[in-house]
Amino acid sequence: MGQPTLPRCACCGFRTGCSTCPICFWTDDGRSDVHDDVGTGSRNGDLSLADARLNFSIYGASTPRYKDLVRAPRADERP
C-alpha cells in the first residue's frame, strides 16, 4: 500500500495536511468554498478565502506579509 493522501489546503490546493500551510501560510479555519468570499475574523483575521487564493496567485502567499515565511511545495504535496 502507498502512503495516505493528506488533505489539500483550502487556499493553495497543495497536500500539506498542516493546520497552517507552509506553502501559502493559510491557517485552516474550517471554511469551505461555500463561504469563500466572507472574512469572518477567524484565525486568518478578516481575510476571506477568496482573497487569500487571489493573493497566493499573485504573491505566492495567502497575504503579502507572509511572502518570506512560505516555501515551495515538495513533489509529494502536489495535487
PDB file of N, CA, C and O in Angstrom:
ATOM      1  N   MET A   1       0.830  -1.190   0.000  1.00  0.00           N
ATOM      2  CA  MET A   1       0.000   0.000   0.000  1.00  0.00           C
ATOM      3  C   MET A   1       0.868   1.245   0.000  1.00  0.00           C
ATOM      4  O   MET A   1       1.971   1.241   0.547  1.00  0.00           O
ATOM      5  N   GLY A   2       0.363   2.325  -0.623  1.00  0.00           N
ATOM      6  CA  GLY A   2       1.082   3.594  -0.661  1.00  0.00           C
ATOM      7  C   GLY A   2       0.813   4.416   0.582  1.00  0.00           C
ATOM      8  O   GLY A   2       0.069   4.012   1.475  1.00  0.00           O
ATOM      9  N   GLN A   3       1.436   5.572   0.613  1.00  0.00           N
ATOM     10  CA  GLN A   3       1.236   6.479   1.733  1.00  0.00           C
ATOM     11  C   GLN A   3      -0.169   7.063   1.682  1.00  0.00           C
ATOM     12  O   GLN A   3      -0.730   7.228   0.599  1.00  0.00           O
ATOM     13  N   PRO A   4      -0.743   7.379   2.844  1.00  0.00           N
ATOM     14  CA  PRO A   4      -2.063   8.005   2.837  1.00  0.00           C
ATOM     15  C   PRO A   4      -1.986   9.393   2.203  1.00  0.00           C
ATOM     16  O   PRO A   4      -0.969  10.079   2.305  1.00  0.00           O
ATOM     17  N   THR A   5      -3.064   9.790   1.554  1.00  0.00           N
ATOM     18  CA  THR A   5      -3.133  11.092   0.919  1.00  0.00           C
ATOM     19  C   THR A   5      -3.526  12.136   1.958  1.00  0.00           C
ATOM     20  O   THR A   5      -4.541  11.994   2.640  1.00  0.00           O
ATOM     21  N   LEU A   6      -2.729  13.168   2.071  1.00  0.00           N
ATOM     22  CA  LEU A   6      -3.014  14.240   3.014  1.00  0.00           C
ATOM     23  C   LEU A   6      -4.088  15.168   2.452  1.00  0.00           C
ATOM     24  O   LEU A   6      -4.225  15.288   1.234  1.00  0.00           O
ATOM     25  N   PRO A   7      -4.848  15.825   3.326  1.00  0.00           N
ATOM     26  CA  PRO A   7      -5.846  16.779   2.850  1.00  0.00           C
ATOM     27  C   PRO A   7      -5.199  17.970   2.157  1.00  0.00           C
ATOM     28  O   PRO A   7      -4.074  18.361   2.468  1.00  0.00           O
ATOM     29  N   ARG A   8      -5.939  18.535   1.212  1.00  0.00           N
ATOM     30  CA  ARG A   8      -5.452  19.694   0.470  1.00  0.00           C
ATOM     31  C   ARG A   8      -5.733  20.977   1.233  1.00  0.00           C
ATOM     32  O   ARG A   8      -6.753  21.094   1.913  1.00  0.00           O
ATOM     33  N   CYS A   9      -4.842  21.920   1.121  1.00  0.00           N
ATOM     34  CA  CYS A   9      -5.031  23.242   1.706  1.00  0.00           C
ATOM     35  C   CYS A   9      -6.167  23.940   0.963  1.00  0.00           C
ATOM     36  O   CYS A   9      -6.229  23.886  -0.265  1.00  0.00           O
ATOM     37  N   ALA A  10      -7.056  24.589   1.692  1.00  0.00           N
ATOM     38  CA  ALA A  10      -8.189  25.285   1.076  1.00  0.00           C
ATOM     39  C   ALA A  10      -7.740  26.473   0.229  1.00  0.00           C
ATOM     40  O   ALA A  10      -8.437  26.873  -0.704  1.00  0.00           O
ATOM     41  N   CYS A  11      -6.583  27.033   0.551  1.00  0.00           N
ATOM     42  CA  CYS A  11      -6.098  28.212  -0.166  1.00  0.00           C
ATOM     43  C   CYS A  11      -5.288  27.834  -1.408  1.00  0.00           C
ATOM     44  O   CYS A  11      -5.677  28.178  -2.525  1.00  0.00           O
ATOM     45  N   CYS A  12      -4.175  27.136  -1.226  1.00  0.00           N
ATOM     46  CA  CYS A  12      -3.267  26.867  -2.349  1.00  0.00           C
ATOM     47  C   CYS A  12      -3.536  25.540  -3.047  1.00  0.00           C
ATOM     48  O   CYS A  12      -3.120  25.354  -4.190  1.00  0.00           O
ATOM     49  N   GLY A  13      -4.220  24.618  -2.385  1.00  0.00           N
ATOM     50  CA  GLY A  13      -4.558  23.337  -3.004  1.00  0.00           C
ATOM     51  C   GLY A  13      -3.505  22.254  -2.864  1.00  0.00           C
ATOM     52  O   GLY A  13      -3.721  21.129  -3.314  1.00  0.00           O
ATOM     53  N   PHE A  14      -2.368  22.564  -2.251  1.00  0.00           N
ATOM     54  CA  PHE A  14      -1.337  21.549  -2.075  1.00  0.00           C
ATOM     55  C   PHE A  14      -1.670  20.676  -0.874  1.00  0.00           C
ATOM     56  O   PHE A  14      -2.362  21.114   0.045  1.00  0.00           O
ATOM     57  N   ARG A  15      -1.183  19.457  -0.882  1.00  0.00           N
ATOM     58  CA  ARG A  15      -1.496  18.461   0.145  1.00  0.00           C
ATOM     59  C   ARG A  15      -0.458  18.488   1.264  1.00  0.00           C
ATOM     60  O   ARG A  15       0.476  17.686   1.285  1.00  0.00           O
ATOM     61  N   THR A  16      -0.641  19.432   2.196  1.00  0.00           N
ATOM     62  CA  THR A  16       0.310  19.552   3.296  1.00  0.00           C
ATOM     63  C   THR A  16      -0.216  18.908   4.576  1.00  0.00           C
ATOM     64  O   THR A  16       0.575  18.437   5.394  1.00  0.00           O
ATOM     65  N   GLY A  17      -1.526  18.879   4.764  1.00  0.00           N
ATOM     66  CA  GLY A  17      -2.101  18.287   5.965  1.00  0.00           C
ATOM     67  C   GLY A  17      -1.801  19.060   7.233  1.00  0.00           C
ATOM     68  O   GLY A  17      -1.972  18.526   8.329  1.00  0.00           O
ATOM     69  N   CYS A  18      -1.359  20.298   7.116  1.00  0.00           N
ATOM     70  CA  CYS A  18      -0.992  21.114   8.282  1.00  0.00           C
ATOM     71  C   CYS A  18      -2.117  22.084   8.627  1.00  0.00           C
ATOM     72  O   CYS A  18      -2.896  22.476   7.757  1.00  0.00           O
ATOM     73  N   SER A  19      -2.197  22.470   9.900  1.00  0.00           N
ATOM     74  CA  SER A  19      -3.214  23.463  10.254  1.00  0.00           C
ATOM     75  C   SER A  19      -2.834  24.836   9.688  1.00  0.00           C
ATOM     76  O   SER A  19      -3.712  25.593   9.272  1.00  0.00           O
ATOM     77  N   THR A  20      -1.536  25.166   9.669  1.00  0.00           N
ATOM     78  CA  THR A  20      -1.062  26.348   8.968  1.00  0.00           C
ATOM     79  C   THR A  20      -0.159  25.857   7.847  1.00  0.00           C
ATOM     80  O   THR A  20       0.897  25.271   8.087  1.00  0.00           O
ATOM     81  N   CYS A  21      -0.590  26.107   6.633  1.00  0.00           N
ATOM     82  CA  CYS A  21       0.103  25.585   5.451  1.00  0.00           C
ATOM     83  C   CYS A  21       1.472  26.248   5.282  1.00  0.00           C
ATOM     84  O   CYS A  21       1.558  27.475   5.262  1.00  0.00           O
ATOM     85  N   PRO A  22       2.537  25.461   5.159  1.00  0.00           N
ATOM     86  CA  PRO A  22       3.870  26.031   4.972  1.00  0.00           C
ATOM     87  C   PRO A  22       4.096  26.571   3.557  1.00  0.00           C
ATOM     88  O   PRO A  22       5.095  27.242   3.299  1.00  0.00           O
ATOM     89  N   ILE A  23       3.170  26.278   2.646  1.00  0.00           N
ATOM     90  CA  ILE A  23       3.317  26.713   1.259  1.00  0.00           C
ATOM     91  C   ILE A  23       2.676  28.084   1.027  1.00  0.00           C
ATOM     92  O   ILE A  23       3.206  28.889   0.261  1.00  0.00           O
ATOM     93  N   CYS A  24       1.542  28.358   1.678  1.00  0.00           N
ATOM     94  CA  CYS A  24       0.875  29.648   1.486  1.00  0.00           C
ATOM     95  C   CYS A  24       0.626  30.402   2.787  1.00  0.00           C
ATOM     96  O   CYS A  24       0.283  31.584   2.765  1.00  0.00           O
ATOM     97  N   PHE A  25       0.796  29.727   3.910  1.00  0.00           N
ATOM     98  CA  PHE A  25       0.611  30.271   5.255  1.00  0.00           C
ATOM     99  C   PHE A  25      -0.849  30.573   5.569  1.00  0.00           C
ATOM    100  O   PHE A  25      -1.133  31.431   6.405  1.00  0.00           O
ATOM    101  N   TRP A  26      -1.775  29.884   4.914  1.00  0.00           N
ATOM    102  CA  TRP A  26      -3.191  29.959   5.275  1.00  0.00           C
ATOM    103  C   TRP A  26      -3.404  29.041   6.468  1.00  0.00           C
ATOM    104  O   TRP A  26      -2.888  27.923   6.485  1.00  0.00           O
ATOM    105  N   THR A  27      -4.155  29.496   7.466  1.00  0.00           N
ATOM    106  CA  THR A  27      -4.465  28.677   8.619  1.00  0.00           C
ATOM    107  C   THR A  27      -5.857  28.096   8.440  1.00  0.00           C
ATOM    108  O   THR A  27      -6.832  28.828   8.273  1.00  0.00           O
ATOM    109  N   ASP A  28      -5.939  26.778   8.475  1.00  0.00           N
ATOM    110  CA  ASP A  28      -7.220  26.098   8.286  1.00  0.00           C
ATOM    111  C   ASP A  28      -8.171  26.511   9.390  1.00  0.00           C
ATOM    112  O   ASP A  28      -7.899  26.293  10.571  1.00  0.00           O
ATOM    113  N   ASP A  29      -9.282  27.105   9.004  1.00  0.00           N
ATOM    114  CA  ASP A  29     -10.275  27.539   9.976  1.00  0.00           C
ATOM    115  C   ASP A  29     -11.639  26.921   9.703  1.00  0.00           C
ATOM    116  O   ASP A  29     -12.654  27.382  10.225  1.00  0.00           O
ATOM    117  N   GLY A  30     -11.656  25.878   8.887  1.00  0.00           N
ATOM    118  CA  GLY A  30     -12.891  25.157   8.622  1.00  0.00           C
ATOM    119  C   GLY A  30     -13.775  25.773   7.556  1.00  0.00           C
ATOM    120  O   GLY A  30     -14.836  25.230   7.249  1.00  0.00           O
ATOM    121  N   ARG A  31     -13.361  26.896   6.986  1.00  0.00           N
ATOM    122  CA  ARG A  31     -14.180  27.492   5.924  1.00  0.00           C
ATOM    123  C   ARG A  31     -14.062  26.665   4.665  1.00  0.00           C
ATOM    124  O   ARG A  31     -13.037  26.037   4.399  1.00  0.00           O
ATOM    125  N   SER A  32     -15.120  26.681   3.908  1.00  0.00           N
ATOM    126  CA  SER A  32     -15.138  25.942   2.650  1.00  0.00           C
ATOM    127  C   SER A  32     -15.463  26.901   1.515  1.00  0.00           C
ATOM    128  O   SER A  32     -15.605  28.105   1.731  1.00  0.00           O
ATOM    129  N   ASP A  33     -15.578  26.373   0.323  1.00  0.00           N
ATOM    130  CA  ASP A  33     -15.900  27.186  -0.842  1.00  0.00           C
ATOM    131  C   ASP A  33     -17.261  27.862  -0.728  1.00  0.00           C
ATOM    132  O   ASP A  33     -17.509  28.870  -1.389  1.00  0.00           O
ATOM    133  N   VAL A  34     -18.134  27.323   0.095  1.00  0.00           N
ATOM    134  CA  VAL A  34     -19.467  27.897   0.230  1.00  0.00           C
ATOM    135  C   VAL A  34     -19.381  29.339   0.727  1.00  0.00           C
ATOM    136  O   VAL A  34     -20.156  30.189   0.288  1.00  0.00           O
ATOM    137  N   HIS A  35     -18.443  29.624   1.642  1.00  0.00           N
ATOM    138  CA  HIS A  35     -18.303  30.962   2.203  1.00  0.00           C
ATOM    139  C   HIS A  35     -16.936  31.557   1.895  1.00  0.00           C
ATOM    140  O   HIS A  35     -16.364  32.263   2.726  1.00  0.00           O
ATOM    141  N   ASP A  36     -16.418  31.280   0.724  1.00  0.00           N
ATOM    142  CA  ASP A  36     -15.040  31.682   0.437  1.00  0.00           C
ATOM    143  C   ASP A  36     -14.843  33.177   0.246  1.00  0.00           C
ATOM    144  O   ASP A  36     -13.703  33.642   0.221  1.00  0.00           O
ATOM    145  N   ASP A  37     -15.912  33.939   0.112  1.00  0.00           N
ATOM    146  CA  ASP A  37     -15.757  35.377  -0.102  1.00  0.00           C
ATOM    147  C   ASP A  37     -16.045  36.197   1.154  1.00  0.00           C
ATOM    148  O   ASP A  37     -16.147  37.422   1.087  1.00  0.00           O
ATOM    149  N   VAL A  38     -16.175  35.528   2.290  1.00  0.00           N
ATOM    150  CA  VAL A  38     -16.531  36.201   3.532  1.00  0.00           C
ATOM    151  C   VAL A  38     -15.370  36.113   4.519  1.00  0.00           C
ATOM    152  O   VAL A  38     -14.899  35.019   4.832  1.00  0.00           O
ATOM    153  N   GLY A  39     -14.917  37.245   5.001  1.00  0.00           N
ATOM    154  CA  GLY A  39     -13.930  37.281   6.077  1.00  0.00           C
ATOM    155  C   GLY A  39     -14.666  37.203   7.401  1.00  0.00           C
ATOM    156  O   GLY A  39     -15.614  37.955   7.629  1.00  0.00           O
ATOM    157  N   THR A  40     -14.245  36.311   8.270  1.00  0.00           N
ATOM    158  CA  THR A  40     -15.016  36.073   9.485  1.00  0.00           C
ATOM    159  C   THR A  40     -14.320  36.502  10.755  1.00  0.00           C
ATOM    160  O   THR A  40     -14.878  36.316  11.837  1.00  0.00           O
ATOM    161  N   GLY A  41     -13.140  37.061  10.680  1.00  0.00           N
ATOM    162  CA  GLY A  41     -12.431  37.406  11.896  1.00  0.00           C
ATOM    163  C   GLY A  41     -11.919  36.170  12.620  1.00  0.00           C
ATOM    164  O   GLY A  41     -11.747  36.184  13.839  1.00  0.00           O
ATOM    165  N   SER A  42     -11.679  35.118  11.880  1.00  0.00           N
ATOM    166  CA  SER A  42     -11.196  33.864  12.447  1.00  0.00           C
ATOM    167  C   SER A  42      -9.679  33.903  12.570  1.00  0.00           C
ATOM    168  O   SER A  42      -9.092  34.978  12.700  1.00  0.00           O
ATOM    169  N   ARG A  43      -9.046  32.742  12.528  1.00  0.00           N
ATOM    170  CA  ARG A  43      -7.582  32.652  12.637  1.00  0.00           C
ATOM    171  C   ARG A  43      -6.862  33.453  11.562  1.00  0.00           C
ATOM    172  O   ARG A  43      -5.707  33.840  11.736  1.00  0.00           O
ATOM    173  N   ASN A  44      -7.541  33.700  10.460  1.00  0.00           N
ATOM    174  CA  ASN A  44      -6.952  34.458   9.358  1.00  0.00           C
ATOM    175  C   ASN A  44      -7.394  35.923   9.378  1.00  0.00           C
ATOM    176  O   ASN A  44      -7.249  36.633   8.383  1.00  0.00           O
ATOM    177  N   GLY A  45      -7.922  36.359  10.487  1.00  0.00           N
ATOM    178  CA  GLY A  45      -8.391  37.739  10.594  1.00  0.00           C
ATOM    179  C   GLY A  45      -9.595  37.961   9.698  1.00  0.00           C
ATOM    180  O   GLY A  45     -10.469  37.101   9.596  1.00  0.00           O
ATOM    181  N   ASP A  46      -9.637  39.096   9.061  1.00  0.00           N
ATOM    182  CA  ASP A  46     -10.747  39.415   8.170  1.00  0.00           C
ATOM    183  C   ASP A  46     -10.468  39.003   6.730  1.00  0.00           C
ATOM    184  O   ASP A  46     -11.230  39.351   5.828  1.00  0.00           O
ATOM    185  N   LEU A  47      -9.394  38.273   6.507  1.00  0.00           N
ATOM    186  CA  LEU A  47      -9.032  37.824   5.165  1.00  0.00           C
ATOM    187  C   LEU A  47      -9.972  36.704   4.724  1.00  0.00           C
ATOM    188  O   LEU A  47     -10.083  35.675   5.392  1.00  0.00           O
ATOM    189  N   SER A  48     -10.642  36.912   3.600  1.00  0.00           N
ATOM    190  CA  SER A  48     -11.513  35.861   3.078  1.00  0.00           C
ATOM    191  C   SER A  48     -10.679  34.824   2.340  1.00  0.00           C
ATOM    192  O   SER A  48      -9.561  35.106   1.909  1.00  0.00           O
ATOM    193  N   LEU A  49     -11.225  33.634   2.200  1.00  0.00           N
ATOM    194  CA  LEU A  49     -10.544  32.574   1.469  1.00  0.00           C
ATOM    195  C   LEU A  49     -10.362  32.970   0.012  1.00  0.00           C
ATOM    196  O   LEU A  49      -9.327  32.672  -0.584  1.00  0.00           O
ATOM    197  N   ALA A  50     -11.347  33.634  -0.566  1.00  0.00           N
ATOM    198  CA  ALA A  50     -11.229  34.086  -1.964  1.00  0.00           C
ATOM    199  C   ALA A  50     -10.069  35.072  -2.119  1.00  0.00           C
ATOM    200  O   ALA A  50      -9.298  34.983  -3.074  1.00  0.00           O
ATOM    201  N   ASP A  51      -9.949  36.009  -1.178  1.00  0.00           N
ATOM    202  CA  ASP A  51      -8.836  36.966  -1.238  1.00  0.00           C
ATOM    203  C   ASP A  51      -7.495  36.274  -1.010  1.00  0.00           C
ATOM    204  O   ASP A  51      -6.499  36.618  -1.647  1.00  0.00           O
ATOM    205  N   ALA A  52      -7.471  35.304  -0.104  1.00  0.00           N
ATOM    206  CA  ALA A  52      -6.235  34.557   0.150  1.00  0.00           C
ATOM    207  C   ALA A  52      -5.802  33.804  -1.104  1.00  0.00           C
ATOM    208  O   ALA A  52      -4.615  33.764  -1.427  1.00  0.00           O
ATOM    209  N   ARG A  53      -6.758  33.208  -1.807  1.00  0.00           N
ATOM    210  CA  ARG A  53      -6.433  32.499  -3.061  1.00  0.00           C
ATOM    211  C   ARG A  53      -5.896  33.465  -4.111  1.00  0.00           C
ATOM    212  O   ARG A  53      -4.941  33.148  -4.821  1.00  0.00           O
ATOM    213  N   LEU A  54      -6.505  34.630  -4.209  1.00  0.00           N
ATOM    214  CA  LEU A  54      -6.013  35.638  -5.158  1.00  0.00           C
ATOM    215  C   LEU A  54      -4.608  36.074  -4.774  1.00  0.00           C
ATOM    216  O   LEU A  54      -3.730  36.167  -5.632  1.00  0.00           O
ATOM    217  N   ASN A  55      -4.389  36.343  -3.488  1.00  0.00           N
ATOM    218  CA  ASN A  55      -3.050  36.712  -3.023  1.00  0.00           C
ATOM    219  C   ASN A  55      -2.036  35.631  -3.337  1.00  0.00           C
ATOM    220  O   ASN A  55      -0.916  35.930  -3.752  1.00  0.00           O
ATOM    221  N   PHE A  56      -2.420  34.370  -3.142  1.00  0.00           N
ATOM    222  CA  PHE A  56      -1.489  33.279  -3.427  1.00  0.00           C
ATOM    223  C   PHE A  56      -1.114  33.265  -4.908  1.00  0.00           C
ATOM    224  O   PHE A  56       0.043  33.029  -5.255  1.00  0.00           O
ATOM    225  N   SER A  57      -2.083  33.516  -5.771  1.00  0.00           N
ATOM    226  CA  SER A  57      -1.776  33.514  -7.209  1.00  0.00           C
ATOM    227  C   SER A  57      -0.863  34.677  -7.605  1.00  0.00           C
ATOM    228  O   SER A  57      -0.106  34.573  -8.571  1.00  0.00           O
ATOM    229  N   ILE A  58      -0.933  35.775  -6.865  1.00  0.00           N
ATOM    230  CA  ILE A  58      -0.113  36.950  -7.171  1.00  0.00           C
ATOM    231  C   ILE A  58       1.225  36.927  -6.426  1.00  0.00           C
ATOM    232  O   ILE A  58       2.280  37.124  -7.028  1.00  0.00           O
ATOM    233  N   TYR A  59       1.173  36.685  -5.114  1.00  0.00           N
ATOM    234  CA  TYR A  59       2.348  36.823  -4.250  1.00  0.00           C
ATOM    235  C   TYR A  59       2.999  35.511  -3.838  1.00  0.00           C
ATOM    236  O   TYR A  59       4.130  35.502  -3.352  1.00  0.00           O
ATOM    237  N   GLY A  60       2.281  34.392  -4.032  1.00  0.00           N
ATOM    238  CA  GLY A  60       2.814  33.109  -3.580  1.00  0.00           C
ATOM    239  C   GLY A  60       2.605  32.872  -2.102  1.00  0.00           C
ATOM    240  O   GLY A  60       3.229  31.987  -1.517  1.00  0.00           O
ATOM    241  N   ALA A  61       1.720  33.665  -1.485  1.00  0.00           N
ATOM    242  CA  ALA A  61       1.384  33.532  -0.066  1.00  0.00           C
ATOM    243  C   ALA A  61      -0.045  34.035   0.126  1.00  0.00           C
ATOM    244  O   ALA A  61      -0.541  34.819  -0.683  1.00  0.00           O
ATOM    245  N   SER A  62      -0.704  33.588   1.188  1.00  0.00           N
ATOM    246  CA  SER A  62      -2.094  33.974   1.412  1.00  0.00           C
ATOM    247  C   SER A  62      -2.262  35.475   1.638  1.00  0.00           C
ATOM    248  O   SER A  62      -3.345  36.018   1.420  1.00  0.00           O
ATOM    249  N   THR A  63      -1.219  36.131   2.065  1.00  0.00           N
ATOM    250  CA  THR A  63      -1.190  37.589   2.186  1.00  0.00           C
ATOM    251  C   THR A  63       0.256  38.040   1.942  1.00  0.00           C
ATOM    252  O   THR A  63       1.188  37.318   2.296  1.00  0.00           O
ATOM    253  N   PRO A  64       0.455  39.202   1.352  1.00  0.00           N
ATOM    254  CA  PRO A  64       1.817  39.625   1.017  1.00  0.00           C
ATOM    255  C   PRO A  64       2.787  39.616   2.196  1.00  0.00           C
ATOM    256  O   PRO A  64       3.980  39.377   2.009  1.00  0.00           O
ATOM    257  N   ARG A  65       2.297  39.871   3.398  1.00  0.00           N
ATOM    258  CA  ARG A  65       3.209  39.929   4.553  1.00  0.00           C
ATOM    259  C   ARG A  65       3.833  38.586   4.894  1.00  0.00           C
ATOM    260  O   ARG A  65       4.796  38.536   5.658  1.00  0.00           O
ATOM    261  N   TYR A  66       3.302  37.487   4.339  1.00  0.00           N
ATOM    262  CA  TYR A  66       3.842  36.153   4.611  1.00  0.00           C
ATOM    263  C   TYR A  66       4.781  35.642   3.514  1.00  0.00           C
ATOM    264  O   TYR A  66       5.206  34.487   3.558  1.00  0.00           O
ATOM    265  N   LYS A  67       5.107  36.483   2.537  1.00  0.00           N
ATOM    266  CA  LYS A  67       5.945  36.033   1.420  1.00  0.00           C
ATOM    267  C   LYS A  67       7.265  35.418   1.870  1.00  0.00           C
ATOM    268  O   LYS A  67       7.757  34.480   1.243  1.00  0.00           O
ATOM    269  N   ASP A  68       7.835  35.933   2.937  1.00  0.00           N
ATOM    270  CA  ASP A  68       9.133  35.436   3.399  1.00  0.00           C
ATOM    271  C   ASP A  68       9.025  34.220   4.319  1.00  0.00           C
ATOM    272  O   ASP A  68      10.044  33.668   4.734  1.00  0.00           O
ATOM    273  N   LEU A  69       7.811  33.805   4.637  1.00  0.00           N
ATOM    274  CA  LEU A  69       7.610  32.673   5.546  1.00  0.00           C
ATOM    275  C   LEU A  69       7.242  31.377   4.834  1.00  0.00           C
ATOM    276  O   LEU A  69       7.289  30.304   5.435  1.00  0.00           O
ATOM    277  N   VAL A  70       6.881  31.467   3.574  1.00  0.00           N
ATOM    278  CA  VAL A  70       6.407  30.289   2.843  1.00  0.00           C
ATOM    279  C   VAL A  70       7.562  29.561   2.156  1.00  0.00           C
ATOM    280  O   VAL A  70       8.672  30.081   2.046  1.00  0.00           O
ATOM    281  N   ARG A  71       7.272  28.363   1.705  1.00  0.00           N
ATOM    282  CA  ARG A  71       8.272  27.581   0.967  1.00  0.00           C
ATOM    283  C   ARG A  71       7.614  26.978  -0.268  1.00  0.00           C
ATOM    284  O   ARG A  71       6.389  26.954  -0.387  1.00  0.00           O
ATOM    285  N   ALA A  72       8.437  26.499  -1.173  1.00  0.00           N
ATOM    286  CA  ALA A  72       7.925  25.838  -2.374  1.00  0.00           C
ATOM    287  C   ALA A  72       7.371  24.456  -2.005  1.00  0.00           C
ATOM    288  O   ALA A  72       7.854  23.828  -1.063  1.00  0.00           O
ATOM    289  N   PRO A  73       6.370  23.985  -2.740  1.00  0.00           N
ATOM    290  CA  PRO A  73       5.828  22.654  -2.461  1.00  0.00           C
ATOM    291  C   PRO A  73       6.794  21.554  -2.870  1.00  0.00           C
ATOM    292  O   PRO A  73       7.543  21.689  -3.837  1.00  0.00           O
ATOM    293  N   ARG A  74       6.762  20.458  -2.110  1.00  0.00           N
ATOM    294  CA  ARG A  74       7.532  19.269  -2.472  1.00  0.00           C
ATOM    295  C   ARG A  74       6.726  18.467  -3.490  1.00  0.00           C
ATOM    296  O   ARG A  74       5.519  18.664  -3.630  1.00  0.00           O
ATOM    297  N   ALA A  75       7.381  17.587  -4.180  1.00  0.00           N
ATOM    298  CA  ALA A  75       6.712  16.778  -5.212  1.00  0.00           C
ATOM    299  C   ALA A  75       5.558  15.962  -4.629  1.00  0.00           C
ATOM    300  O   ALA A  75       4.538  15.782  -5.295  1.00  0.00           O
ATOM    301  N   ASP A  76       5.701  15.466  -3.397  1.00  0.00           N
ATOM    302  CA  ASP A  76       4.649  14.643  -2.808  1.00  0.00           C
ATOM    303  C   ASP A  76       3.464  15.454  -2.299  1.00  0.00           C
ATOM    304  O   ASP A  76       2.465  14.879  -1.867  1.00  0.00           O
ATOM    305  N   GLU A  77       3.561  16.788  -2.342  1.00  0.00           N
ATOM    306  CA  GLU A  77       2.460  17.641  -1.896  1.00  0.00           C
ATOM    307  C   GLU A  77       1.610  18.162  -3.042  1.00  0.00           C
ATOM    308  O   GLU A  77       0.589  18.812  -2.817  1.00  0.00           O
ATOM    309  N   ARG A  78       2.018  17.884  -4.245  1.00  0.00           N
ATOM    310  CA  ARG A  78       1.255  18.384  -5.406  1.00  0.00           C
ATOM    311  C   ARG A  78      -0.083  17.658  -5.512  1.00  0.00           C
ATOM    312  O   ARG A  78      -0.187  16.465  -5.230  1.00  0.00           O
ATOM    313  N   PRO A  79      -1.114  18.417  -5.930  1.00  0.00           N
ATOM    314  CA  PRO A  79      -2.455  17.803  -6.046  1.00  0.00           C
ATOM    315  C   PRO A  79      -2.517  16.689  -7.062  1.00  0.00           C
ATOM    316  O   PRO A  79      -3.575  16.091  -7.258  1.00  0.00           O
TER     317      PRO A  79
END
